[in-house]
Amino acid sequence: MATASSPDRPSALVTVAALASIGAGAIHAVAAGAHSEHRTAVVAFALTAVFQIAWGVLVLVRPSRAVALVGVAGNAAAVGGWVLAKTSGISFVTGLDV
């Protein structure tokens, strides 16, 4: 009998989270290009994109609790940064300061 999640196969929830992270990473990659006039914003978007895409692929290939927790923390930080950028701006990132 197959289990809902085996060591070599991520659960449905982890798969959805991985695909969402990869999609968010693609959006951040596009945002990096759209903010090309602000170097610090480009770096922030590019690093976020790399993290989100790499984590999504990693958790699909090697699902584990530790990898999942890294993704939760990293993507929570990305959401927190987005909320901060939209509400008050991020003063130390040119282009996201307003």
N, CA, C and O of each residue as an XYZ file, in Angstrom:
392
protein
N       0.834     -1.177      0.000
C       0.000      0.000      0.000
C       0.887      1.252      0.000
O       1.813      1.363      0.803
N       0.599      2.173     -0.891
C       1.390      3.393     -1.005
C       0.985      4.382      0.071
O      -0.189      4.484      0.427
N       1.953      5.100      0.577
C       1.658      6.133      1.566
C       1.468      7.465      0.862
O       1.848      7.630     -0.298
N       0.878      8.412      1.576
C       0.629      9.733      0.993
C       1.924     10.439      0.645
O       1.973     11.235     -0.293
N       2.953     10.153      1.386
C       4.243     10.777      1.108
C       5.345      9.804      1.485
O       5.423      9.334      2.620
N       6.173      9.519      0.535
C       7.303      8.632      0.784
C       8.578      9.456      0.756
O       8.556     10.594      0.288
N       9.694      8.914      1.246
C      10.923      9.701      1.316
C      11.390     10.251     -0.028
O      12.054     11.287     -0.068
N      11.057      9.580     -1.125
C      11.545     10.040     -2.416
C      10.505     10.823     -3.214
O      10.779     11.247     -4.337
N       9.335     11.014     -2.656
C       8.272     11.735     -3.358
C       7.614     12.752     -2.435
O       7.151     12.391     -1.353
N       7.565     14.024     -2.845
C       6.954     15.032     -1.974
C       5.441     14.859     -1.901
O       4.816     14.326     -2.818
N       4.871     15.316     -0.804
C       3.420     15.285     -0.657
C       2.785     16.288     -1.624
O       3.472     17.124     -2.213
N       1.492     16.190     -1.772
C       0.779     17.112     -2.666
C       0.945     18.559     -2.188
O       1.125     19.466     -3.001
N       0.886     18.769     -0.885
C       1.039     20.122     -0.341
C       2.427     20.680     -0.637
O       2.563     21.841     -1.023
N       3.448     19.861     -0.459
C       4.819     20.302     -0.748
C       4.983     20.567     -2.241
O       5.665     21.516     -2.626
N       4.379     19.759     -3.069
C       4.455     19.962     -4.515
C       3.818     21.294     -4.906
O       4.375     22.036     -5.714
N       2.662     21.595     -4.339
C       1.993     22.875     -4.618
C       2.861     24.040     -4.138
O       3.016     25.036     -4.845
N       3.426     23.913     -2.934
C       4.296     24.975     -2.410
C       5.525     25.165     -3.293
O       5.943     26.295     -3.545
N       6.103     24.061     -3.763
C       7.283     24.141     -4.631
C       6.942     24.848     -5.940
O       7.682     25.725     -6.385
N       5.836     24.470     -6.548
C       5.445     25.096     -7.816
C       5.098     26.570     -7.625
O       5.400     27.395     -8.487
N       4.466     26.905     -6.505
C       4.158     28.307     -6.211
C       5.456     29.105     -6.020
O       5.568     30.240     -6.483
N       6.417     28.508     -5.343
C       7.695     29.184     -5.132
C       8.432     29.393     -6.454
O       9.005     30.458     -6.686
N       8.417     28.390     -7.310
C       9.056     28.523     -8.624
C       8.366     29.625     -9.436
O       9.032     30.421    -10.098
N       7.045     29.666     -9.382
C       6.304     30.720    -10.077
C       6.625     32.101     -9.524
O       6.808     33.052    -10.283
N       6.693     32.209     -8.192
C       7.040     33.491     -7.566
C       8.463     33.895     -7.941
O       8.750     35.074     -8.148
N       9.353     32.900     -8.025
C      10.726     33.194     -8.436
C      10.784     33.735     -9.858
O      11.559     34.646    -10.149
N       9.968     33.178    -10.740
C       9.910     33.673    -12.120
C       9.405     35.120    -12.150
O       9.912     35.947    -12.908
N       8.419     35.409    -11.330
C       7.895     36.780    -11.250
C       8.980     37.724    -10.729
O       9.135     38.830    -11.247
N       9.727     37.301     -9.716
C      10.801     38.146     -9.196
C      11.909     38.344    -10.227
O      12.529     39.407    -10.268
N      12.164     37.348    -11.050
C      13.165     37.500    -12.117
C      12.724     38.568    -13.116
O      13.533     39.381    -13.561
N      11.451     38.561    -13.461
C      10.919     39.589    -14.364
C      10.973     40.959    -13.690
O      11.308     41.957    -14.328
N      10.642     41.003    -12.398
C      10.682     42.272    -11.658
C      12.100     42.838    -11.625
O      12.284     44.054    -11.660
N      13.095     41.967    -11.557
C      14.485     42.441    -11.577
C      14.764     43.196    -12.871
O      15.397     44.251    -12.856
N      14.296     42.660    -13.971
C      14.483     43.337    -15.252
C      13.699     44.632    -15.354
O      14.156     45.604    -15.956
N      12.515     44.636    -14.762
C      11.667     45.830    -14.825
C      12.196     46.970    -13.960
O      11.833     48.127    -14.172
N      13.047     46.655    -12.991
C      13.602     47.676    -12.098
C      15.076     47.924    -12.393
O      15.843     48.250    -11.487
N      15.474     47.775    -13.642
C      16.896     47.833    -14.007
C      17.566     49.172    -13.690
O      18.794     49.246    -13.635
N      16.796     50.207    -13.484
C      17.400     51.508    -13.171
C      17.837     51.602    -11.707
O      18.527     52.550    -11.330
N      17.446     50.636    -10.886
C      17.803     50.637     -9.461
C      18.585     49.361     -9.135
O      18.003     48.293     -8.946
N      19.905     49.490     -9.072
C      20.759     48.316     -8.893
C      20.408     47.514     -7.646
O      20.359     46.285     -7.707
N      20.166     48.169     -6.527
C      19.882     47.420     -5.295
C      18.571     46.653     -5.399
O      18.455     45.549     -4.866
N      17.585     47.223     -6.077
C      16.319     46.513     -6.277
C      16.536     45.304     -7.181
O      15.969     44.238     -6.940
N      17.353     45.464     -8.218
C      17.656     44.349     -9.121
C      18.309     43.216     -8.345
O      17.938     42.054     -8.513
N      19.269     43.541     -7.504
C      19.952     42.518     -6.708
C      18.961     41.826     -5.770
O      18.964     40.600     -5.659
N      18.117     42.606     -5.096
C      17.138     42.027     -4.169
C      16.176     41.094     -4.911
O      15.910     39.984     -4.449
N      15.664     41.535     -6.042
C      14.739     40.700     -6.814
C      15.446     39.461     -7.364
O      14.881     38.368     -7.344
N      16.662     39.621     -7.850
C      17.401     38.491     -8.426
C      17.722     37.444     -7.361
O      17.563     36.247     -7.602
N      18.169     37.882     -6.196
C      18.462     36.935     -5.113
C      17.200     36.214     -4.650
O      17.227     35.015     -4.374
N      16.111     36.944     -4.568
C      14.840     36.323     -4.191
C      14.428     35.296     -5.239
O      13.987     34.199     -4.898
N      14.572     35.648     -6.498
C      14.224     34.724     -7.587
C      15.065     33.455     -7.526
O      14.537     32.348     -7.638
N      16.358     33.615     -7.350
C      17.251     32.454     -7.272
C      16.859     31.561     -6.105
O      16.771     30.343     -6.257
N      16.622     32.157     -4.942
C      16.232     31.366     -3.776
C      14.942     30.607     -4.046
O      14.871     29.397     -3.828
N      13.918     31.315     -4.523
C      12.609     30.683     -4.693
C      12.640     29.563     -5.732
O      12.054     28.503     -5.515
N      13.305     29.787     -6.833
C      13.379     28.749     -7.869
C      14.218     27.573     -7.378
O      13.820     26.417     -7.528
N      15.373     27.866     -6.793
C      16.248     26.788     -6.309
C      15.559     25.975     -5.224
O      15.636     24.746     -5.230
N      14.887     26.643     -4.293
C      14.199     25.909     -3.232
C      13.090     25.041     -3.809
O      12.941     23.884     -3.416
N      12.315     25.586     -4.735
C      11.228     24.816     -5.332
C      11.731     23.550     -6.004
O      11.137     22.482     -5.852
N      12.816     23.668     -6.741
C      13.396     22.496     -7.408
C      13.965     21.530     -6.371
O      13.748     20.321     -6.460
N      14.691     22.060     -5.388
C      15.304     21.208     -4.373
C      14.267     20.399     -3.596
O      14.453     19.202     -3.374
N      13.188     21.040     -3.187
C      12.187     20.322     -2.389
C      11.439     19.290     -3.237
O      10.932     18.306     -2.698
N      11.365     19.496     -4.535
C      10.766     18.485     -5.406
C      11.699     17.281     -5.577
O      11.243     16.140     -5.656
N      13.005     17.546     -5.631
C      13.987     16.487     -5.859
C      14.360     15.774     -4.556
O      14.513     14.552     -4.540
N      14.504     16.519     -3.482
C      14.904     15.964     -2.187
C      13.989     16.469     -1.076
O      14.410     17.275     -0.247
N      12.761     16.009     -1.054
C      11.837     16.493     -0.019
C      12.270     16.031      1.370
O      12.547     14.853      1.593
N      12.321     16.974      2.283
C      12.626     16.660      3.679
C      12.051     17.779      4.542
O      11.738     18.866      4.058
N      11.926     17.489      5.801
C      11.411     18.495      6.734
C      12.347     19.703      6.784
O      11.878     20.841      6.799
N      13.647     19.476      6.808
C      14.610     20.583      6.876
C      14.512     21.482      5.646
O      14.508     22.706      5.772
N      14.435     20.891      4.475
C      14.315     21.671      3.243
C      12.992     22.436      3.244
O      12.945     23.599      2.845
N      11.930     21.790      3.689
C      10.624     22.451      3.750
C      10.669     23.658      4.686
O      10.121     24.713      4.366
N      11.315     23.507      5.832
C      11.399     24.619      6.793
C      12.211     25.786      6.247
O      11.887     26.943      6.514
N      13.250     25.498      5.493
C      14.025     26.567      4.843
C      13.125     27.331      3.875
O      13.175     28.559      3.806
N      12.307     26.599      3.133
C      11.384     27.238      2.199
C      10.332     28.072      2.890
O      10.003     29.166      2.433
N       9.802     27.566      3.986
C       8.812     28.329      4.758
C       9.430     29.637      5.240
O       8.831     30.703      5.100
N      10.629     29.548      5.806
C      11.293     30.755      6.321
C      11.632     31.737      5.205
O      11.363     32.932      5.327
N      12.213     31.246      4.133
C      12.613     32.127      3.034
C      11.433     32.781      2.340
O      11.465     33.975      2.041
N      10.395     32.003      2.083
C       9.234     32.578      1.412
C       8.427     33.473      2.344
O       7.795     34.425      1.885
N       8.436     33.184      3.644
C       7.798     34.093      4.604
C       8.532     35.432      4.619
O       7.904     36.488      4.704
N       9.858     35.385      4.537
C      10.640     36.623      4.468
C      10.308     37.402      3.189
O      10.222     38.630      3.214
N      10.124     36.694      2.086
C       9.766     37.358      0.824
C       8.401     38.031      0.931
O       8.224     39.159      0.471
N       7.443     37.346      1.534
C       6.108     37.937      1.724
C       6.201     39.131      2.668
O       5.578     40.166      2.431
N       6.977     38.985      3.732
C       7.166     40.104      4.654
C       7.793     41.305      3.974
O       7.393     42.442      4.223
N       8.783     41.059      3.107
C       9.405     42.151      2.358
C       8.425     42.823      1.418
O       8.439     44.044      1.261
N       7.572     42.022      0.794
C       6.560     42.583     -0.100
C       5.588     43.473      0.679
O       5.263     44.576      0.241
N       5.127     42.987      1.839
C       4.206     43.783      2.669
C       4.882     45.081      3.093
O       4.279     46.151      3.016
N       6.117     44.990      3.535
C       6.856     46.177      3.951
C       7.028     47.152      2.791
O       6.838     48.356      2.961
N       7.385     46.642      1.615
C       7.571     47.504      0.445
C       6.275     48.206      0.060
O       6.291     49.368     -0.347
N       5.165     47.511      0.185
C       3.874     48.091     -0.205
C       3.309     49.052      0.834
O       2.583     49.981      0.480
N       3.629     48.845      2.108
C       3.037     49.684      3.152
C       3.883     50.900      3.494
O       3.358     52.009      3.583
N       5.187     50.710      3.686
C       6.009     51.833      4.108
C       7.281     52.015      3.292
O       7.998     53.000      3.469
N       7.561     51.082      2.411
C       8.785     51.154      1.619
C       9.956     50.552      2.382
O       9.919     50.425      3.606
N      10.987     50.186      1.645
C      12.196     49.631      2.240
C      13.301     50.651      1.965
O      13.832     50.725      0.857
N      13.639     51.434      2.990
C      14.518     52.583      2.798
C      15.912     52.225      2.307
O      16.532     53.029      1.612
N      16.427     51.046      2.643
C      17.792     50.697      2.251
C      17.873     50.017      0.890
O      18.959     49.609      0.477
N      16.740     49.884      0.175
C      16.738     49.308     -1.169
C      16.210     50.364     -2.126
O      15.006     50.613     -2.196
N      17.125     50.980     -2.861
C      16.731     52.011     -3.819
C      15.781     51.410     -4.856
O      16.067     50.371     -5.452
N      14.667     52.071     -5.055
C      13.649     51.575     -5.970
C      12.485     50.949     -5.226
O      11.381     50.847     -5.761
N      12.730     50.529     -3.990
C      11.652     49.987     -3.158
C      11.402     50.860     -1.946
O      10.697     50.469     -1.016
N      11.992     52.056     -1.966
C      11.913     52.945     -0.819
C      10.628     53.779     -0.763
O      10.377     54.450      0.238
N       9.834     53.750     -1.794
C       8.557     54.483     -1.783
C       7.418     53.570     -2.141
O       6.267     54.007     -2.184
